[in-house]
Amino acid sequence: MHEKLNKVQWTAVGLSIFGCLMLSYANIMDMVYGIVIGFSYAAYLVSQRKNVGFDKFILLTFHISLSALLLLPFYPAYSGPVPAETLFWLLIEVIAVGFTVIPLFLNLYALKGLNSSTVGMLLNINPIIGFIIAALVFHEPISPLQMAAYSIIFISVVVFNAHYLLKRKQKHLPDRDNSDLAKEPG
C-alpha cells in the first residue's frame, strides 16, 4: 500500500507480534490459526483499499460467504452435536453481528480517512474486547500469560496510534506568542 511506518509504529508492530506469540506459546495450532486470521484480515484490508465504486455491504456479504465456503471442508473434522438451546443461537448471533459484521463494516468506512496500517492495528481491539467479555461476563479462567499477552497487544495499539493522540492533544493547546513574553517584567 506504499504506507510508511515510523520507528515507534514498527515498535508497536513488534509488540503486537510478541503478544501474539505469547498467546500461541501453549498451542502451536493456535498460532497457525492466528496467522491465517491475520493474513485474511490483511487481505481483506488490501482488497477494500483497492475496491472503489462497489457497495460496501454487498462486498462484506461476499467476503463472509466466501469465508464460510472456505471453512466448509473443515466441518466434518470439527463438528459436534448441534446445540438446541435458544440462548446458544442468540449468543452466536450477537457474536457474529457485534464482533464480526459491524467491525468489518465500520473498517470499510475507516479506510476512507485512515491509513490501512492504522485500521489494521485497530482491528486488534476486537479480540481484546472478546477476551474481556470472556473473563468478566462468562468467567472463563484467565492465565497470567494470557493477561500479559493481551495487555501487550493493547499497549501496541496505543503506541501505534500515539501520534494521532498527541496530534489531537496539541491542537487543543493554546498557542503562546512572544508578545506575552514582552509584557512580563524583568
N, C-alpha and C positions, 0 to 999 in steps of 0.2 A: 504494500500500500504506500510505500515510499514515505512513511512517517518516521521521524527521527525521535529517539528517546534520549533524554539526558541521563547523566550518571545516577542521579537519585532514582529515576524511573527504572533503570536497569537493576539497581539495588533492590527495588521493590519486586521486580520480576524474580530475582534470585530468592528473595524471602518467600515469595509465593510458591516457588518450586520446592524450596526446602520444607515448607509447611505441608505440601502435598506428599513429599517423600516421607515425612514423619507419619502421615496418616496411612501410607501404604506399607509401613515397616512390618506390621503384623501379618499382612497377607499380600503376596505378590500379585494375585489376581485383582485385588482392589486397585493396585497401581495400573494394571493393564486396562481395567475399566475406566479409571480416571483419565488415562492418556487418550483412550478412544473418545470419551466425552469431551475432553479438552480440544482435540482435533476437530470434532464435529461442531463445537461452538465456534472455533476459529474459521472453519469452512463456511459456516452459516454467516458470520460477520463479513467475511470477504465477499461472499456471494451477494449479500444485501447491499454492501457498499457499491458493488458494480451494477446492480439492478436499478434501473430508473424507469419510471413510467408504468410499472406494474402495481396493481392494488396490493397493499401490504398484507391485508388479511387473507387474500387468496394465496399469496406466496407462503404465508405461515401455515395455512391449511395443507398446502402441497408438501412442505417440509415435514410436517408432523406425520402425514400419511406415508411419505417415503421412509421416514424413520420406523414407523410401525411395520412396513413391509420388510425392511432390512432385519428387524428383530424377530419376525415371524418364524424363521428356521430354528431359532433357539427355544421356541415354545415347548416342544416335546421334552427337552432336557431339563428345563427349569420349571415346568408346570406342576401344579398340585391340585388338590380338590378346589373346586370353585366355591368361594365363600358365599353364603346365603344371607348373611346379616346385612340389613339395610345400612347400618352405621358404617360398615366397611366401604360400601359403594359411595356413600356420601363423602367420607374422608378421601377416597380416591379422586372423586370429582373436585373437591376443594384443592387437593394437592396438584392435580393436573392443570386446573384452570389458574389457581392462585400462584403456583410456583413454576409453571412451565409456560402456559399460553400467554398470560398477561406480561410476565417479564420479557419474553421474546418479542412480543408485540411492541412493548414500550422501547425495547432496544432498537427496533426499526426506526422509530422516531428520534431516538437519541443520536443515531448515526448522522442525522441531518446537521447537527450542531457540534458534535464532539468527534475527536479522532477515534478511529477504530480501536486503537490500543487502549484508550480510556474506557470505552464501552466494554471491551473485553475484560479489563481489570475489574470494572464494576460488576460484571457477571459473577464474580467471586462472592458477592454479598448474598446471593441466593442460597448457596449451600450453608453459609453461616447462619442464615435465618432458619433453615431446616434443622441445623444442629441445635440451635437454641430452643426451638419448639420441641424437638425430641427430648431434650433434657428437662425443660420446665413443664411442658404440658403432658408428655407421655411418660415422664420419669424413667427414661431409659438410662441404664448405667453408663456413666461417662468416665473414661480413664484419664489420668493426668496427661498422658501422651496426646490424647485427642484434644483436651483443653488447651494444651500448649500449641499444638499444630493449628487449630482454628484461630487461636489468638495471633499467631504469627501471620496467618493468611489475612486476618482483619487488619493488622498493622501494615501489611504490604499494600492493601487497598488505600489506606490513609496516606502512606508515604508516597505512593504513586500519584495520588491526586493532591498532594500538599501544595504544589504550585498554584493550583486553582483556588484552594482555600486561602493561601497567602495573598494572592492577587485580589481576591474579593475583599479581604480584610484591609488591604492597603487602599482600596478605592474609598472605603468609608472613613479613613483617617483624614482629618482636616490638614490642608496644606499650610505650612508656615512660610511666609516670605520674609525676606530680610528687613522689611520695613518695621517689623515688630522688634527686631534686634536694635535698630537705630533709636527707638523710643526708650529703651532701657537705660537707666543711669549708669554711668561709670565706665 
